[in-house]
Amino acid sequence: MKDLSIYFSPLDAVENPLAESLGEFIVCHDDSGFPEIDKPGIALIYVPEFRNGMQELHGETDDRFREYLYAYFPGNYWNFKIYDLGNLMPGDRVEDTYFALRQVLAELVKKSVIPLIVGGTQDLTYAMYQGYEELEQMINVLNIDSKLDLGDPELPVGKDAYVSKLLMHRPCYLFNLSVIGYQTPLVKSSEIDLFEKLFFDAVRLGEFKSDFKIAEPLLRNTDLLSIDLQSVKDSDFKGKYFSQPNGFDNQDICQIARYAGISDKLTSVGLFNLLPGNIAESAHAEIGQIIWYFIDGYSQRVGDFPIGTKKDYTRFTVFLDEINHDLIFYRSNRSERWWMEVPYPPKEGVKYERHHMVPCDKSQYTNALNGDVPNLWWKTYQKLG
């Protein structure tokens, strides 16, 4: 494993932590040295990099969320390592910070350790994505955001303009992109049209509010989760740079974090746009709780399909006249979660039919019984072509 310590500055040692609190539980990078990353788990990283979105904040830090996180108590079954690697030091150029984060993510994922990145502007998502290039791994990205953050591919990457860089990056390792929580007044119709043409998933804030469970299958299909803290309404997240009148509330983000933690597929997560500037103590306490709920979800992973075997699942077959094809669904006998089988389009010279498994919910099976081709099936089939 590469020496990751060169990228980090240590933290002050936690003095007199509460008995049985996370302050006693977390393996911290302090004056005693950099942690030995010897077991799977979660690694907390703070990245105060703001130059591609909030240049005026360069050099500032605000990681009070650690005080709250360390004072919380671990949940049941937290029998894994939690590391706090300290603060990733910004480089001389933004590109240097990107490179460092890219290297750190790739090395941690190789070790089955989930990097949980806090701080910085959301363009750091692009650096995280580049880490998967090091792994040569196709991935799905999900953004929790009030906007789509496409931006102009001809312009530099920015905190609200980085998605186009993911799309244009070569080699391409992006299979699917999803956004949950976008607000129609903040999004151009041309951006929505592009998402539809690319068969990406975009869920409006109102749709999520009507049924928050809509997020679970999307999170179960995600490798990299990027959360924009500016998508939380300002009454729940107070600070100089947080002025969203409508948006997610704190409970919503904690629920999303828990779903993300439970997802067997997810291997990295970022909480971005924690912008220094009179951030309320309650906001830092909330970040601590978001992290707590993600960790608690991680503790409840069950190793569902496709990690498990099909014998642990109940199979359902629905024939649809419209596509002259059987739709195959699987329900886990352990978690009651659903998956849908999508075939690769036939190709000349390929003898055997291959399939791609997509997380779904029971409603897609019910719709198929009523003769409707699930939109998720159709979009996935198009991307596999």
Secondary structure, 3 states (H helix, E strand, C coil): CCCHHHHEECCCCCCCCCCCCHHHHCEECECCECCCCCCCEEEEEEECCCCCCCHHHCCCCCCCHHHHHHHCCCCCCCCCEEEEEEEECCCCCHHHHHHHHHHHHHHHHHCCEEEEEEECCCCHHHHHHHHHHHHCCCEEEEEECCCCCCCCCCCCCECCECHHHHHHCCCCCEEEEEEEEECHHHCCHHHHHHHHHCCCEEEEHHHHHHCHHHHHHHHHCCCEEEEEHHHECCCCCCECCECCCCCECHHHHHHHHHHHHHCCCCCEEEEECCCCCCCCHHHHHHHHHHHHHHHHHHCCCCCCCCCCCHHHEEEEEEEECCCCEEEEEEEECCCCCEEEEEECCCCCCCCCCCEEEEEECHHHHHHHHCCCCCHHHHHHHHHHC
